[in-house]
């Protein structure tokens, strides 16, 4: 019998022991590359992570590190100069080994509204590059510290995170993933050197305003300016209003002090300037002088607001109230003084409505909510309210009942033919409400300037918007003889009122259709049928079943014949519209990936209630040659739906200086930050932007 002996492993023991000891020695240095994500159980929405990319500067005895912060939902943290009421993040060293100090690098911040105050900081995710200064390079180090991180949403919380890392400087090896994130974070830190120059800094002690004049040889696109003191101070710099004239950028900031009088006794300031492909930090001194708050840029924006409001009168959104406007003019009292009063009342209704919208937006902005032009159409209660109002106006035009003011008010305001000033005021206010889902040329620029600026700017811009929109009424009010050019009232007006009533009824059903995003298809259909039945019942009670049946049949016959004629002859006058474009959901990270891959990205931010968006879609996006351009293999299409409130889409709009839809942006290798297109799209503007972004 053969004996089977177990293999003799004793000679291998020293080797195994050596490998085990080597692994034990190496593993701490491997594990020391990162702390992993650290959460505080008392504040779970915010987490931090400290990592070592493995790079260093031996001559300066510096080891590079990266502090990453994630913030869920709407939580924000602050910059080194946090603004009014904020606190900057900090690191407090605990007993450590071979650690001298820690130096921060601060990425470019953003402005936010918090509790009615302007703060500067970050949201969602931010990475702070750190430099850990060692006492001796040839000794191992243990980094123990407490990171104190402020974060705010509806409340503010100050949270401590304990971090600890041990490492030997000479034994650190680069970690490719951490190093990539570190390099990306460093690329967002403003440079100390660049082409930007400060030409002048003026401090106006009387008005507590600071004016900074900057120069850049390549001009300016979408600049932002942050002003801070270089030493501790209680003085706070508000978000500056900006004006551009060629290569010159002027920033005017209101200076305040939390504890009372502005001191402004420090000799130097630090100015951070951001723009497309530009982030630079400059130090400067200042001199006393006079600062004028109303800049040329504000004057141009006031002009844009007036022209935008004027153009709004002929935009599709306002066409449903065209009947009310014309009816108001034709039924105006024969007495010139009364006519003037009625026209002024309509203009007052418009202006007051624009002021109410402005104050509502200011209140939302102070409360820290995302704001924009037309956001009320994202609310189902507003759509339902407006549908009821338009239904009431259509029934009024059909003659089912008269809209009158109650009792004493009606008696005191009543004029010829029962046309009270209150009715004209209401018509102006109603026209404003229906105008808000529409954007016009110049309007978006003016509204973005207003909502991104001070309270005074918001009120000024919206006042001029109202003046532009009310201009037709004001012309008739100031020049009453111009009513001679209007047609004479007669029986034909009763037939015209029916046309206007139909237009208003269609508006009612359009508003009901917008409820689909809130109550679903079944609820929308039931609501629409119930409204139609109510309309027919009320018309029957007024005119009788036979007349209503004849009128309804005639209307259906005309509409049906129109559709048949349009369908059979469309090949001669219109191109077929087929929406088979491959739209993907809007995703900012995906945009960067596609651009890095050499592709073009066409972004369309729209909403069901946006009439201008529909006009752009039918009139341009689905027509040749744009339709063919968007189907090209190298073009990626992304669409953001703002029909209901969406914070990510709102942030995307604001990142491009817009506070409403439509917004169309083209990205590409030669336009990585995106090129916003005009509010009203044209084939030429789209093709030129695609070619420019492509880099041909």
Residue pairs with C-beta under 8 A, 6 or more apart in sequence:
28 166
29 167
29 168
29 171
29 172
29 173
32 52
32 165
32 166
32 167
33 51
33 52
33 54
33 175
33 178
34 49
34 50
34 51
34 52
34 178
35 49
35 50
35 51
35 163
35 164
35 165
36 49
37 47
37 48
37 49
37 70
38 47
38 48
38 49
38 161
38 162
38 163
39 46
39 47
40 46
40 159
40 160
40 161
42 159
43 151
43 157
43 159
45 71
45 72
45 73
45 75
45 151
46 69
46 70
46 71
46 72
46 75
46 77
46 149
46 151
46 157
46 159
47 69
47 70
48 67
48 68
48 69
48 147
48 149
48 161
48 163
49 67
49 68
50 65
50 66
50 67
50 68
50 143
50 147
50 163
50 165
51 65
51 66
51 68
51 175
51 178
51 181
51 182
52 63
52 64
52 65
52 66
52 165
52 167
52 172
52 175
52 178
53 64
53 65
53 66
53 174
53 175
53 178
53 179
53 181
53 182
54 172
54 173
54 174
54 175
54 178
54 179
55 64
55 172
55 174
55 179
55 182
56 62
56 63
56 64
56 169
56 172
57 64
58 137
58 169
60 133
61 100
61 133
61 134
61 135
61 136
61 137
61 169
62 131
62 132
62 133
62 134
63 131
63 132
63 134
63 141
63 167
63 169
63 172
64 129
64 130
64 131
64 132
64 182
65 129
65 130
65 131
65 132
65 165
66 127
66 128
66 129
66 130
66 178
66 181
66 182
66 185
67 91
67 127
67 128
67 129
67 130
67 147
68 125
68 126
68 127
68 128
68 181
69 77
69 89
69 122
69 125
69 126
69 127
69 128
69 149
70 124
70 125
71 77
71 122
71 123
71 124
71 125
71 126
71 151
73 153
74 123
74 153
74 368
74 647
75 123
75 151
75 152
75 153
76 112
76 114
76 119
76 121
76 122
76 123
76 151
76 152
76 153
77 89
77 121
77 122
77 123
77 126
77 149
77 150
77 151
77 152
78 86
78 87
78 88
78 89
78 119
78 120
78 121
78 122
78 150
79 88
79 106
79 109
79 120
79 121
79 122
79 226
80 88
80 104
80 106
80 228
81 88
81 120
81 226
81 228
81 229
82 88
82 119
82 120
82 121
82 150
83 117
83 118
83 119
83 120
83 121
83 236
84 117
84 118
84 119
84 236
84 256
84 258
85 114
85 115
85 117
85 119
85 258
86 114
86 119
86 120
86 121
86 150
86 152
87 150
87 158
88 150
89 128
89 147
89 148
89 149
89 150
90 147
90 148
91 102
91 104
91 130
91 145
91 146
91 147
91 148
92 145
92 146
92 148
93 99
93 101
93 102
93 144
93 145
94 144
94 145
94 146
94 162
95 144
96 141
96 142
96 143
96 144
96 145
97 139
97 140
97 141
97 142
98 134
98 135
98 136
98 139
98 140
98 141
98 142
99 132
99 133
99 134
99 135
99 141
99 142
99 143
100 133
100 134
100 135
101 133
102 130
102 131
102 132
102 133
102 145
103 130
103 131
103 133
104 128
104 130
105 128
105 129
105 130
105 131
105 185
105 186
105 189
106 128
106 189
107 122
107 126
107 127
107 128
107 185
107 188
107 189
108 188
108 189
108 190
108 272
108 274
108 279
109 120
109 121
109 122
109 226
109 272
110 120
110 121
110 122
110 123
111 118
111 119
111 120
111 224
111 239
112 118
112 119
112 120
112 121
112 123
112 368
113 119
113 365
113 366
113 368
114 152
114 368
115 366
115 367
115 368
116 365
116 366
116 367
118 238
118 239
119 152
120 226
127 181
127 182
127 184
127 185
128 185
129 182
129 185
129 186
129 189
132 141
132 143
134 141
134 169
137 169
137 170
138 169
138 170
140 166
140 167
140 168
140 169
141 166
141 167
141 168
141 169
142 164
142 165
142 166
143 163
143 164
143 165
143 166
143 167
144 162
144 163
144 164
145 162
145 163
145 164
146 160
146 161
146 162
146 163
147 160
147 161
147 162
147 163
148 158
148 159
148 160
149 158
149 159
149 160
149 161
150 156
150 157
150 158
150 159
151 157
151 159
153 368
154 368
188 279
189 279
190 272
190 273
190 274
190 279
190 280
190 281
191 279
191 280
191 281
192 280
192 281
193 280
194 278
194 280
195 216
195 217
195 218
195 280
196 214
196 215
196 216
196 273
196 278
196 280
196 282
197 214
197 215
197 216
197 282
198 212
198 213
198 214
198 215
198 271
198 282
198 284
199 213
199 214
199 215
199 248
200 211
200 212
200 213
200 287
201 210
201 211
201 212
201 213
201 269
201 271
201 284
201 285
201 286
201 287
202 210
202 211
202 286
202 287
202 288
202 289
202 290
202 291
203 209
203 210
203 264
203 286
203 287
203 288
203 289
203 291
204 210
204 211
204 288
204 289
204 290
204 291
205 264
205 288
206 290
207 291
207 293
208 254
208 255
208 256
208 262
208 264
209 252
209 253
209 254
209 255
209 291
209 293
210 227
210 237
210 252
210 253
210 255
210 269
210 286
210 291
211 250
211 251
211 252
211 253
211 289
211 291
212 225
212 227
212 240
212 250
212 251
212 252
212 253
212 271
212 284
213 248
213 249
213 250
213 251
214 225
214 248
214 249
214 250
214 251
214 271
214 273
215 247
215 248
215 249
216 247
216 249
216 275
216 278
217 247
218 247
219 244
219 246
219 247
220 244
220 247
220 249
220 275
221 275
221 276
222 275
222 276
222 656
222 657
223 242
223 244
223 249
223 273
223 274
223 275
223 278
224 242
224 273
224 274
224 275
225 240
225 242
225 249
225 251
225 253
225 271
225 272
225 273
225 274
226 237
226 271
226 272
226 274
227 237
227 240
227 251
227 253
227 269
227 270
227 271
227 272
228 237
228 269
228 270
228 272
229 235
229 266
229 268
229 269
229 270
230 266
230 268
230 269
230 270
230 283
231 266
233 263
233 266
234 257
234 258
234 259
234 263
235 255
235 256
235 257
235 262
235 263
235 264
236 255
236 256
236 257
236 258
237 253
237 254
237 255
238 253
238 254
238 255
238 256
238 454
239 253
239 452
239 453
240 251
240 252
240 253
241 251
241 252
241 253
241 293
241 295
241 297
241 298
241 453
241 454
241 457
242 249
242 250
242 251
242 297
243 249
243 250
243 252
243 295
243 296
243 297
243 298
244 250
244 297
245 296
249 273
250 295
250 297
252 291
252 293
252 295
254 454
255 262
255 264
256 262
257 263
267 285
268 283
268 284
268 285
269 283
269 284
269 285
269 286
270 281
270 282
270 283
270 284
271 281
271 282
271 283
271 284
272 279
272 280
272 281
272 282
273 279
273 280
273 281
273 282
276 673
277 673
297 449
298 449
298 457
298 460
301 445
301 446
301 449
301 450
301 457
301 461
302 446
302 460
302 461
302 464
303 464
304 442
304 443
304 445
304 446
304 449
305 442
305 443
305 446
305 447
305 450
305 461
305 462
305 464
305 465
305 468
306 464
306 465
306 467
306 468
306 471
307 441
307 442
307 468
308 440
308 441
308 442
308 443
308 444
308 445
308 446
308 465
308 468
309 440
309 443
309 464
309 465
309 466
309 467
309 468
309 469
309 470
309 471
310 468
310 469
310 471
311 440
311 441
311 442
311 443
311 468
312 318
312 435
312 438
312 440
312 443
312 465
312 468
312 469
313 469
313 471
313 472
315 435
315 438
315 440
315 611
315 612
316 438
316 611
316 612
316 614
316 615
317 434
317 435
317 436
317 437
317 438
317 611
317 612
318 431
318 434
318 435
318 438
319 503
320 390
320 434
320 503
320 504
320 506
320 507
321 427
321 430
321 431
321 434
321 504
322 500
322 503
323 397
323 496
323 497
323 499
323 500
323 501
323 503
323 504
324 393
324 397
324 427
324 430
324 431
324 500
324 504
325 427
325 431
325 472
326 496
326 500
327 397
327 493
327 496
327 497
327 500
328 342
328 346
328 419
328 424
328 427
329 476
329 483
329 486
330 486
330 487
330 489
330 493
331 417
331 419
331 489
331 493
332 338
332 339
332 342
332 343
332 419
332 483
333 339
333 342
333 415
333 416
333 417
333 419
334 416
335 416
336 480
336 481
338 415
338 416
339 476
339 477
339 480
339 483
340 477
340 480
341 415
341 421
342 415
342 419
342 421
342 424
343 424
343 473
343 474
343 476
343 477
344 473
344 474
344 477
345 421
345 422
345 424
345 425
345 428
346 424
346 425
346 427
346 428
346 470
346 473
347 428
347 470
347 473
347 474
347 477
348 425
348 428
349 424
349 425
349 426
349 427
349 428
349 429
349 430
349 431
349 432
350 428
350 429
350 431
350 432
350 466
350 469
350 470
350 473
351 428
351 463
351 466
351 467
351 470
352 425
352 429
353 428
353 429
353 432
353 433
353 466
354 432
354 462
354 463
354 465
354 466
354 469
355 459
355 462
355 463
355 466
357 432
357 436
357 462
358 450
358 458
358 459
358 461
358 462
358 463
361 371
361 451
361 458
362 455
362 458
364 371
365 371
365 451
370 645
370 647
370 650
370 651
370 654
371 451
371 659
372 451
372 642
372 650
372 653
372 659
372 660
373 436
373 439
373 443
373 444
373 447
373 451
373 659
373 660
374 436
374 437
374 438
374 607
374 609
374 610
374 660
374 661
375 645
376 382
376 436
377 383
377 436
377 437
377 514
377 607
377 609
378 607
378 642
378 643
378 644
378 645
380 515
380 518
380 519
383 511
383 512
383 514
383 515
383 518
383 609
384 515
386 433
386 434
386 511
387 508
387 511
387 512
387 531
389 430
389 433
390 434
390 504
390 505
390 507
390 508
390 511
391 505
391 508
391 531
391 534
391 535
392 403
393 403
393 430
393 504
394 501
394 502
394 504
394 505
394 507
394 508
394 535
395 401
395 501
395 535
395 538
396 402
396 403
397 497
397 498
397 500
397 501
397 504
398 497
398 498
398 501
398 539
398 542
399 497
399 542
400 538
400 539
400 541
400 542
402 418
403 423
403 426
404 410
404 418
404 420
404 423
405 413
405 420
405 422
405 423
409 422
410 420
410 422
413 420
413 421
413 422
414 420
415 421
428 470
428 473
431 469
432 466
432 469
434 507
435 469
437 607
437 609
437 610
437 611
438 610
438 611
438 612
439 610
439 612
439 660
439 661
439 662
439 679
440 612
440 679
441 678
441 679
441 680
443 465
443 679
444 658
444 659
444 660
444 679
446 461
446 464
446 465
447 461
447 465
447 659
447 660
448 657
448 658
448 659
449 457
449 461
450 457
450 458
450 460
450 461
450 462
451 458
451 659
452 654
452 657
452 659
467 474
475 482
476 482
476 483
502 555
505 535
508 531
509 528
509 531
509 532
512 524
512 527
512 528
512 531
513 524
513 528
513 608
514 608
514 609
514 643
515 523
515 524
515 527
516 524
516 608
517 608
517 643
517 644
518 644
519 527
536 548
536 552
539 548
540 548
543 551
570 576
575 623
575 624
577 618
577 622
577 623
578 622
579 617
579 622
581 621
581 622
581 627
581 630
581 631
581 637
582 637
583 604
583 637
583 638
583 639
584 590
584 636
584 637
584 638
584 639
585 638
585 639
585 640
586 603
586 605
586 638
586 639
586 640
586 648
586 649
586 652
587 638
588 648
588 652
590 638
591 601
591 603
591 638
591 667
591 674
592 672
594 601
594 636
594 667
595 601
595 667
595 668
595 669
595 672
598 634
598 669
599 634
599 635
599 636
599 668
600 632
600 634
600 635
600 636
600 666
600 667
600 668
600 690
600 693
600 694
601 635
601 636
601 637
601 638
601 666
601 667
601 668
602 630
602 635
602 636
602 637
602 638
602 664
602 665
602 666
602 667
602 686
602 690
603 638
603 639
603 640
603 663
603 664
603 665
603 666
603 667
603 674
604 617
604 621
604 637
604 638
604 639
604 640
604 662
604 663
604 664
605 639
605 640
605 642
605 649
605 652
605 653
605 661
605 662
605 663
605 664
606 613
606 617
606 639
606 640
606 641
606 642
606 661
606 662
607 613
607 641
607 642
607 643
607 661
608 641
608 643
609 643
610 642
610 661
610 662
612 661
612 662
612 679
612 680
613 661
613 662
615 680
616 662
616 664
616 680
616 681
619 681
620 626
620 681
620 682
620 683
620 686
621 627
621 630
621 681
623 683
625 683
625 687
626 681
626 683
626 686
626 687
629 635
629 686
629 687
629 690
630 637
634 694
635 690
640 646
640 649
640 652
641 649
642 649
642 650
642 653
642 661
652 663
653 659
653 660
653 661
653 663
656 663
656 665
656 674
656 676
657 676
658 676
662 679
662 681
663 676
664 676
664 677
664 681
664 686
665 674
665 675
665 676
665 677
666 674
666 675
666 677
666 686
666 689
666 690
666 692
666 693
667 673
667 674
667 675
667 693
668 690
668 692
668 693
668 694
668 695
669 693
669 694
669 695
670 692
670 693
670 694
670 695
671 689
671 692
671 693
675 689
675 692
675 693
677 685
677 686
677 689
678 685
